[in-house]
Amino acid sequence: MTNSTPEFWSRAGEEFQQNLAKSWGDAMQTFQTMDLGGIVPAAENAASPLNFSQKKLKALQAAYLEEATALWNHGLDEKHELKDRRFSSDAWTDNPMAAFTAGAYLLNAKTLMGLADAVEADEHIQNKIRFAVEQWVAASAPSNFLAFNAEAQKKAIETKGESLAKGIQNLMHDIQQGHVSMTDESKFVVGQNVATTEGAVVFENEYFQLIEYKPMTAKVYEKPFLLVPPCINKFYILDLQPKNSLIRYAVSQGHRTFVVSWRNPDQSMAEKTWDDYIEHAAIEAIHQVQNISGAKQINALGFCVGGTILSNALAVLAAREEKPVASATFLTTLIDFTDTGILDVFIDENFVKFREVQMGKGGLLKGQDLASTFSFLRPNDLVWNYVVGNYLKGESPPPFDLLYWNSDSTNLPGPFYAWYLRNTYLENKLVTPGAVTVCGEKIDLSKVKMPVYIYGSREDHIVPIGGAYASTQHLPGKKRFVMGASGHIAGVINPPDAKKRSHWLREDGKFPASAEEWIAGAQELPGSWWTDWSDWLKSHAGKQIASPKHYGQNAKSKTIEPAPGRYVKARA
């Protein structure tokens, strides 16, 4: 099946430009009307005309014509090789028509993404365009539609329609629960088979419960250890299963361990602010751990947004000339918001103003809205993969603790969220001394003088490695930076016994301006970074003392309820 005359390809070139123009218009229209889970407001005005690099357009057209020729010549005659896991099954590759459809889609998708890269605009606009085109391309894959999905059709025939009936059941179930199922959520119960480390709630207010964990060693270090997880998720990402629990690991290493379990906000918290979370949660938790343990100083850890909250709390305490924290650990944390990766596509002045008007004085950002947005950061893996499996193939996703946690979303108070957007992602004020006031104090990170351990994940799409590393340029104390393999969660939750992945360290004490420069002088080491961090934390934890025989301050202390407490069980 060949046709390679000059006249044919001249017409093909014209059709190429016309088809690309139509596809580009469709993609841009999708972008303008797109509302990802309520996070991105629809654009009110048509997009401004875009300029393209003519050099890139010519190269793109030449590559398209060459690959289209190969695809057309290959035609429907032979088995196609499709290097995309969406089309990797024999149902696709053994069916010439299906394989040709998939091949044409992949070529057009590649060309559209190339066209996005050819736009001549500033980096922020380029990122927005690329993100929009990626969403449109992912959504339009032939694998997402029963009429084109050869694998789903084959399964329907083999099961005599049972897969389609099951798919409809799955769809109705997900409509009722309000989100696409990523795992079998019926297999998990918080406190029974996730979040199972033994402990008790020893303090609570309207913002959080403070959990103290039962010691696993005869002696503990005199400086207790407080973990501040992100308030946009639930704390048990740090305590999924005994074998991969960072909380259990800390306890097993001899630390008297406490964790903040955030309340899942309802309408009673709709007016709570960033200052409220710093004063009445982070700082309150630090003081409560001091009071309960009797220690003058504690060690603290902040994860993701929890790290940003902890950094603000430490800066407020430093401004008040208080030094209750001996050392701090920051895991995948943004303090300097210069490099925010793909999340930058959502942030501009109009968007932030929209959120301030919508909920800056009161309201809730629904947890499912936020979860949907994070899922669309990786649309093929976290959205369409499950649409195809659950509904077109009638499959039930297997039980997976991490994905159960990922689906257990949390709300955020509107004023808290609006303040966070403007002062961090949009205006990046935290790294400018005195630029922002929190709890009545001017934030100046140069006054946060304590040893810090900073961790970043090499492939993190939420807190890019450059963003995590940037904290080394603003915190004045003695620093240790480590880079782990994998992404935002898998890089952090990497217990030593698993013997997976690797990490990078640099022992010369130098912290050049960029992460790339630091990496160039770093050494790759096999396995988890947890052991390195544990050794570092022990060096700042003081002497060992007898483990407490009870929760709280003394034998007469009353616990509120067993861990993990009721706050973490509240659904959004």
Secondary structure, 3 states (H helix, E strand, C coil): CCCCCHHHHHHHHHHHHHHHHHHHHHHHHHHHHCCCCCCCCCCCCCCCCCCECHHHHHHHHHHHHHHHHHHHHHCCCCCCCCCCHHHCCHHHHCCHHHHHHHHHHHHHHHHHHHHHHCECCCHHHHHHHHHHHHHHHHHCCHHHCCCCCHHHHHHHHHCCCHHHHHHHHHHHHHHHHCCCCCCCHHHCCECCCECCCCEEEEEECCCEEEEEECCCCCEEECCCEEEECCCCCCHHHHCCCHHHCHHHHHHHCCCCEEEEEECCCCHHHCCCCHHHHHHHHHHHHHHHHHHHHCCCCEEEEEECHHHHHHHHHHHHHHHCCCCCEEEEEEECCCCCCCCCHHHHHHCCHHHHHHHHHHHCCCCEECHHHHHHHHHHCCHHHHHHHHHHHHHHCCCCCCCCHHHHHHHCCCCEEHHHHHHHHHHHHHCCCCCCCCCCEECCEECCHHHCCCCEEEEEECCCCCCCHHHHHHHHHCCCCCEEEEEECCCCCCCCCCCHHHCCCEEEECCCCCCCCCHHHHHHCCEEEECCCHHHHHHHHHCCCCCEEECCCCCCCCCCCCCCEECCCCHHHCCC
